[in-house]
Amino acid sequence: MSTAEATAEVFITAFKSLKPRQREAVLERMLADDELSADFADTLALEFRRHQPRQPFRQVLKELGIKA
């Protein structure tokens, strides 16, 4: 387990031990932070698309109306 994974495990364990209202307060503070909320949005978008079929880059550009 890497240092980052170990740190994440400690954080998650501590978060899960909180009472529901405390968890809500932590999440509210994290989402109020512009940088963290952008990180969450990016991570959720990546997770959502993880199992979608892949498309060639040029096809994506074409669908977006971008000339390569």
N, CA, C and O atoms as CSV, one atom per row, in Angstrom:
chain,resi,resn,atom,element,x,y,z
A,1,MET,N,N,0.851,-1.175,0.000
A,1,MET,CA,C,0.000,0.000,0.000
A,1,MET,C,C,0.898,1.240,0.000
A,1,MET,O,O,1.824,1.357,0.802
A,2,SER,N,N,0.599,2.158,-0.918
A,2,SER,CA,C,1.406,3.378,-1.015
A,2,SER,C,C,1.056,4.335,0.125
A,2,SER,O,O,0.059,4.152,0.824
A,3,THR,N,N,1.884,5.346,0.295
A,3,THR,CA,C,1.624,6.358,1.310
A,3,THR,C,C,0.302,7.068,1.039
A,3,THR,O,O,-0.466,7.338,1.962
A,4,ALA,N,N,0.041,7.371,-0.240
A,4,ALA,CA,C,-1.220,8.040,-0.589
A,4,ALA,C,C,-2.414,7.152,-0.263
A,4,ALA,O,O,-3.420,7.633,0.259
A,5,GLU,N,N,-2.310,5.865,-0.565
A,5,GLU,CA,C,-3.407,4.940,-0.266
A,5,GLU,C,C,-3.614,4.798,1.238
A,5,GLU,O,O,-4.751,4.730,1.705
A,6,ALA,N,N,-2.532,4.752,1.988
A,6,ALA,CA,C,-2.628,4.638,3.445
A,6,ALA,C,C,-3.265,5.888,4.040
A,6,ALA,O,O,-4.097,5.798,4.943
A,7,THR,N,N,-2.872,7.046,3.535
A,7,THR,CA,C,-3.461,8.301,4.010
A,7,THR,C,C,-4.952,8.337,3.698
A,7,THR,O,O,-5.759,8.739,4.537
A,8,ALA,N,N,-5.312,7.917,2.492
A,8,ALA,CA,C,-6.723,7.879,2.108
A,8,ALA,C,C,-7.501,6.931,3.015
A,8,ALA,O,O,-8.620,7.240,3.423
A,9,GLU,N,N,-6.920,5.793,3.328
A,9,GLU,CA,C,-7.589,4.808,4.199
A,9,GLU,C,C,-7.837,5.387,5.583
A,9,GLU,O,O,-8.912,5.192,6.150
A,10,VAL,N,N,-6.854,6.099,6.139
A,10,VAL,CA,C,-7.009,6.726,7.453
A,10,VAL,C,C,-8.116,7.777,7.403
A,10,VAL,O,O,-8.953,7.853,8.303
A,11,PHE,N,N,-8.112,8.585,6.345
A,11,PHE,CA,C,-9.118,9.632,6.205
A,11,PHE,C,C,-10.522,9.027,6.116
A,11,PHE,O,O,-11.437,9.486,6.799
A,12,ILE,N,N,-10.697,8.008,5.285
A,12,ILE,CA,C,-12.003,7.383,5.101
A,12,ILE,C,C,-12.473,6.726,6.396
A,12,ILE,O,O,-13.646,6.827,6.758
A,13,THR,N,N,-11.564,6.057,7.088
A,13,THR,CA,C,-11.925,5.424,8.358
A,13,THR,C,C,-12.408,6.471,9.358
A,13,THR,O,O,-13.409,6.267,10.045
A,14,ALA,N,N,-11.694,7.586,9.436
A,14,ALA,CA,C,-12.094,8.659,10.350
A,14,ALA,C,C,-13.434,9.259,9.921
A,14,ALA,O,O,-14.290,9.527,10.764
A,15,PHE,N,N,-13.619,9.469,8.632
A,15,PHE,CA,C,-14.866,10.038,8.119
A,15,PHE,C,C,-16.054,9.126,8.442
A,15,PHE,O,O,-17.106,9.603,8.868
A,16,LYS,N,N,-15.887,7.823,8.240
A,16,LYS,CA,C,-16.960,6.872,8.507
A,16,LYS,C,C,-17.322,6.805,9.986
A,16,LYS,O,O,-18.444,6.441,10.336
A,17,SER,N,N,-16.379,7.153,10.850
A,17,SER,CA,C,-16.642,7.089,12.287
A,17,SER,C,C,-17.443,8.294,12.788
A,17,SER,O,O,-17.917,8.295,13.924
A,18,LEU,N,N,-17.595,9.313,11.947
A,18,LEU,CA,C,-18.337,10.503,12.345
A,18,LEU,C,C,-19.841,10.233,12.389
A,18,LEU,O,O,-20.345,9.334,11.717
A,19,LYS,N,N,-20.533,11.017,13.182
A,19,LYS,CA,C,-21.993,10.965,13.211
A,19,LYS,C,C,-22.507,11.604,11.918
A,19,LYS,O,O,-21.802,12.407,11.307
A,20,PRO,N,N,-23.719,11.259,11.498
A,20,PRO,CA,C,-24.243,11.792,10.230
A,20,PRO,C,C,-24.154,13.316,10.110
A,20,PRO,O,O,-23.770,13.816,9.052
A,21,ARG,N,N,-24.486,14.051,11.135
A,21,ARG,CA,C,-24.422,15.519,11.067
A,21,ARG,C,C,-22.985,16.000,10.897
A,21,ARG,O,O,-22.737,16.985,10.201
A,22,GLN,N,N,-22.042,15.314,11.528
A,22,GLN,CA,C,-20.635,15.667,11.384
A,22,GLN,C,C,-20.141,15.383,9.967
A,22,GLN,O,O,-19.389,16.172,9.396
A,23,ARG,N,N,-20.565,14.256,9.407
A,23,ARG,CA,C,-20.214,13.944,8.022
A,23,ARG,C,C,-20.746,15.022,7.087
A,23,ARG,O,O,-20.044,15.491,6.191
A,24,GLU,N,N,-21.991,15.404,7.311
A,24,GLU,CA,C,-22.607,16.439,6.483
A,24,GLU,C,C,-21.823,17.745,6.569
A,24,GLU,O,O,-21.609,18.410,5.555
A,25,ALA,N,N,-21.398,18.111,7.768
A,25,ALA,CA,C,-20.636,19.348,7.948
A,25,ALA,C,C,-19.306,19.287,7.195
A,25,ALA,O,O,-18.894,20.270,6.578
A,26,VAL,N,N,-18.642,18.141,7.245
A,26,VAL,CA,C,-17.369,17.982,6.526
A,26,VAL,C,C,-17.601,18.107,5.030
A,26,VAL,O,O,-16.871,18.821,4.342
A,27,LEU,N,N,-18.620,17.411,4.522
A,27,LEU,CA,C,-18.911,17.468,3.086
A,27,LEU,C,C,-19.290,18.883,2.647
A,27,LEU,O,O,-18.866,19.337,1.584
A,28,GLU,N,N,-20.085,19.577,3.456
A,28,GLU,CA,C,-20.453,20.959,3.122
A,28,GLU,C,C,-19.224,21.851,3.014
A,28,GLU,O,O,-19.115,22.662,2.094
A,29,ARG,N,N,-18.302,21.697,3.957
A,29,ARG,CA,C,-17.068,22.512,3.923
A,29,ARG,C,C,-16.230,22.177,2.703
A,29,ARG,O,O,-15.659,23.070,2.076
A,30,MET,N,N,-16.150,20.894,2.359
A,30,MET,CA,C,-15.350,20.481,1.203
A,30,MET,C,C,-15.971,21.002,-0.090
A,30,MET,O,O,-15.259,21.465,-0.981
A,31,LEU,N,N,-17.292,20.927,-0.194
A,31,LEU,CA,C,-17.960,21.385,-1.412
A,31,LEU,C,C,-17.977,22.909,-1.522
A,31,LEU,O,O,-18.108,23.447,-2.622
A,32,ALA,N,N,-17.848,23.597,-0.412
A,32,ALA,CA,C,-17.794,25.057,-0.437
A,32,ALA,C,C,-16.452,25.560,-0.965
A,32,ALA,O,O,-16.336,26.711,-1.386
A,33,ASP,N,N,-15.447,24.696,-0.940
A,33,ASP,CA,C,-14.118,25.038,-1.443
A,33,ASP,C,C,-14.113,24.832,-2.959
A,33,ASP,O,O,-14.305,23.713,-3.433
A,34,ASP,N,N,-13.893,25.910,-3.721
A,34,ASP,CA,C,-13.961,25.842,-5.182
A,34,ASP,C,C,-13.034,24.791,-5.777
A,34,ASP,O,O,-13.429,24.051,-6.678
A,35,GLU,N,N,-11.809,24.721,-5.281
A,35,GLU,CA,C,-10.845,23.771,-5.829
A,35,GLU,C,C,-11.255,22.332,-5.539
A,35,GLU,O,O,-11.192,21.475,-6.421
A,36,LEU,N,N,-11.678,22.065,-4.299
A,36,LEU,CA,C,-12.095,20.706,-3.952
A,36,LEU,C,C,-13.367,20.306,-4.691
A,36,LEU,O,O,-13.480,19.169,-5.150
A,37,SER,N,N,-14.313,21.213,-4.812
A,37,SER,CA,C,-15.555,20.858,-5.506
A,37,SER,C,C,-15.279,20.582,-6.989
A,37,SER,O,O,-15.922,19.718,-7.584
A,38,ALA,N,N,-14.336,21.303,-7.583
A,38,ALA,CA,C,-13.954,21.030,-8.972
A,38,ALA,C,C,-13.290,19.657,-9.078
A,38,ALA,O,O,-13.527,18.923,-10.038
A,39,ASP,N,N,-12.459,19.311,-8.095
A,39,ASP,CA,C,-11.836,17.979,-8.071
A,39,ASP,C,C,-12.893,16.887,-7.972
A,39,ASP,O,O,-12.805,15.870,-8.659
A,40,PHE,N,N,-13.892,17.095,-7.118
A,40,PHE,CA,C,-14.977,16.121,-6.988
A,40,PHE,C,C,-15.727,15.963,-8.307
A,40,PHE,O,O,-16.006,14.845,-8.742
A,41,ALA,N,N,-16.048,17.081,-8.935
A,41,ALA,CA,C,-16.782,17.035,-10.208
A,41,ALA,C,C,-15.978,16.281,-11.267
A,41,ALA,O,O,-16.526,15.461,-12.003
A,42,ASP,N,N,-14.684,16.561,-11.339
A,42,ASP,CA,C,-13.820,15.870,-12.315
A,42,ASP,C,C,-13.777,14.373,-12.040
A,42,ASP,O,O,-13.888,13.564,-12.962
A,43,THR,N,N,-13.615,14.007,-10.777
A,43,THR,CA,C,-13.532,12.597,-10.402
A,43,THR,C,C,-14.839,11.872,-10.706
A,43,THR,O,O,-14.830,10.756,-11.225
A,44,LEU,N,N,-15.958,12.508,-10.384
A,44,LEU,CA,C,-17.260,11.888,-10.671
A,44,LEU,C,C,-17.469,11.718,-12.170
A,44,LEU,O,O,-17.989,10.691,-12.606
A,45,ALA,N,N,-17.073,12.702,-12.959
A,45,ALA,CA,C,-17.215,12.605,-14.411
A,45,ALA,C,C,-16.374,11.452,-14.949
A,45,ALA,O,O,-16.833,10.695,-15.804
A,46,LEU,N,N,-15.155,11.316,-14.454
A,46,LEU,CA,C,-14.289,10.219,-14.893
A,46,LEU,C,C,-14.864,8.861,-14.498
A,46,LEU,O,O,-14.856,7.923,-15.296
A,47,GLU,N,N,-15.357,8.759,-13.279
A,47,GLU,CA,C,-15.936,7.497,-12.830
A,47,GLU,C,C,-17.174,7.141,-13.633
A,47,GLU,O,O,-17.383,5.975,-13.968
A,48,PHE,N,N,-17.992,8.132,-13.945
A,48,PHE,CA,C,-19.210,7.919,-14.720
A,48,PHE,C,C,-18.882,7.378,-16.107
A,48,PHE,O,O,-19.587,6.516,-16.632
A,49,ARG,N,N,-17.804,7.895,-16.691
A,49,ARG,CA,C,-17.448,7.523,-18.058
A,49,ARG,C,C,-16.495,6.336,-18.150
A,49,ARG,O,O,-16.191,5.871,-19.249
A,50,ARG,N,N,-16.026,5.849,-17.022
A,50,ARG,CA,C,-15.002,4.802,-17.010
A,50,ARG,C,C,-15.366,3.592,-17.876
A,50,ARG,O,O,-14.498,3.044,-18.556
A,51,HIS,N,N,-16.613,3.175,-17.862
A,51,HIS,CA,C,-17.002,1.957,-18.566
A,51,HIS,C,C,-17.733,2.230,-19.877
A,51,HIS,O,O,-18.293,1.316,-20.482
A,52,GLN,N,N,-17.728,3.472,-20.307
A,52,GLN,CA,C,-18.335,3.780,-21.598
A,52,GLN,C,C,-17.371,3.364,-22.714
A,52,GLN,O,O,-16.155,3.343,-22.521
A,53,PRO,N,N,-17.928,3.035,-23.878
A,53,PRO,CA,C,-17.047,2.668,-24.990
A,53,PRO,C,C,-16.150,3.841,-25.387
A,53,PRO,O,O,-16.546,5.003,-25.299
A,54,ARG,N,N,-14.963,3.520,-25.814
A,54,ARG,CA,C,-14.003,4.554,-26.222
A,54,ARG,C,C,-14.311,5.011,-27.637
A,54,ARG,O,O,-14.837,4.258,-28.456
A,55,GLN,N,N,-13.965,6.274,-27.902
A,55,GLN,CA,C,-14.148,6.838,-29.236
A,55,GLN,C,C,-12.819,7.403,-29.714
A,55,GLN,O,O,-12.018,7.890,-28.917
A,56,PRO,N,N,-12.593,7.333,-31.010
A,56,PRO,CA,C,-11.387,7.964,-31.548
A,56,PRO,C,C,-11.425,9.476,-31.288
A,56,PRO,O,O,-12.484,10.101,-31.350
A,57,PHE,N,N,-10.270,10.040,-31.001
A,57,PHE,CA,C,-10.163,11.458,-30.666
A,57,PHE,C,C,-10.756,12.341,-31.766
A,57,PHE,O,O,-11.483,13.291,-31.475
A,58,ARG,N,N,-10.452,12.034,-33.012
A,58,ARG,CA,C,-10.967,12.846,-34.126
A,58,ARG,C,C,-12.491,12.796,-34.204
A,58,ARG,O,O,-13.121,13.779,-34.593
A,59,GLN,N,N,-13.085,11.671,-33.842
A,59,GLN,CA,C,-14.542,11.565,-33.831
A,59,GLN,C,C,-15.142,12.476,-32.754
A,59,GLN,O,O,-16.161,13.128,-32.983
A,60,VAL,N,N,-14.516,12.515,-31.606
A,60,VAL,CA,C,-14.985,13.400,-30.532
A,60,VAL,C,C,-14.902,14.851,-30.984
A,60,VAL,O,O,-15.846,15.617,-30.787
A,61,LEU,N,N,-13.785,15.235,-31.587
A,61,LEU,CA,C,-13.647,16.600,-32.080
A,61,LEU,C,C,-14.737,16.919,-33.093
A,61,LEU,O,O,-15.312,18.007,-33.069
A,62,LYS,N,N,-15.022,15.972,-33.982
A,62,LYS,CA,C,-16.061,16.174,-34.993
A,62,LYS,C,C,-17.428,16.377,-34.323
A,62,LYS,O,O,-18.177,17.278,-34.700
A,63,GLU,N,N,-17.749,15.538,-33.329
A,63,GLU,CA,C,-19.024,15.657,-32.625
A,63,GLU,C,C,-19.148,16.988,-31.882
A,63,GLU,O,O,-20.243,17.531,-31.738
A,64,LEU,N,N,-18.023,17.497,-31.421
A,64,LEU,CA,C,-18.024,18.778,-30.698
A,64,LEU,C,C,-17.969,19.967,-31.660
A,64,LEU,O,O,-18.056,21.120,-31.236
A,65,GLY,N,N,-17.827,19.681,-32.948
A,65,GLY,CA,C,-17.761,20.745,-33.948
A,65,GLY,C,C,-16.432,21.478,-33.959
A,65,GLY,O,O,-16.363,22.654,-34.318
A,66,ILE,N,N,-15.381,20.779,-33.565
A,66,ILE,CA,C,-14.040,21.372,-33.518
A,66,ILE,C,C,-13.240,20.859,-34.704
A,66,ILE,O,O,-13.136,19.650,-34.914
A,67,LYS,N,N,-12.679,21.773,-35.475
A,67,LYS,CA,C,-11.850,21.368,-36.614
A,67,LYS,C,C,-10.435,21.098,-36.145
A,67,LYS,O,O,-9.842,21.904,-35.429
A,68,ALA,N,N,-9.898,19.960,-36.551
A,68,ALA,CA,C,-8.546,19.581,-36.127
A,68,ALA,C,C,-7.505,20.103,-37.084
A,68,ALA,O,O,-6.312,19.877,-36.881
